[in-house]
């Protein structure tokens, strides 16, 4: 508990310092965004605490160390960098692991995740005061990032259109992705444990955030409706930010551990099954699991067997215990002695 709290406190202090310096000593903070700012800081502290607690668990720490070691090797070994980049593009960007399950689910997941990440990438610099726009002429603007001016762009040009409509595009992606998953969840509500409130609440909250966000540009010519949409959107975003560390949305913060698992699987030698000789898990992964189990007083010899041989050994042992015949037998299995017969 102490280490995650220490990490959360240190990271939050660093974020507050970065906001103070990056916003020109709070000069570029927008008062209309102070509610978002406070919720973002609270969400950051909670998410850092949860992520630190998860990453410090022994199994998670193993993959974190493997990922850190791979990144260090990538500085001098291009092959290691290639493994990390391939894993990142496949698992984090393209999310091909979802595509293998269902194409529609993959499209919805891609729209939802990329739209959400794009929304945060656009709004957080604005909320923290790291990004603001300054006029550079009658029809041109200039983005100022951390106090450094960038190239100006025309309001009516492609860059200007993307700058002022990027959030709408991201919100539309989130809206469509959320509707896809809500439809899938509601279709499966007959199955036990699928369409529970725990599964539906984050989707409904994302739907409200996306819908109220898209209502802002749609009501810009109606001041009263705009005020209502603005208040509703701010409340929805604050609730969403507060829920991130304590809901299913938190898995985004631990997903990078998958890169560590991919690095372990694609690098290093693999041990062979002690029974059939087939390829088993990577040696580093097998040794790490054995170390974790032995630290808890457990010794599992089945780690040296592949799943097929493990099931065969279990079936052979059970057959021997009940006196039945099971073929083919597995070496190393035997029937337990009958205590009543020994007593006689």
ABEGO torsion letter per residue (X at the ends): XAAAAAAAAAAAAAAAAAAAAAAGGGAABBAAAAAAAAAAAAAAAAAAAAAAAAAABAAAAAAAAAAAAAAAAAAABAAAAAAAAAAAAAAAAAGAAAAAABAAAAAAAAAAAAAAAAAAAAAAAAAAGABBBBBAEAABBBBBBGGBBBBBBBAABAAAAAAAAAAAAAAAAAAAAAAAAAAAAAAAAABBGABBAAAAAAAAAAAAAAAAAAAAAAAAABAAAAAAAAAAAAAAAAAAAAAAAABAAAAAAAAAAAAAAAAAAABEBBBBBAAAGBBBBBAAAAAAAAAAAAAAGBBBAAAABBAAAAAAAAAAAAAAAAGBBBOBBBBGBBBBBBAAAAAX
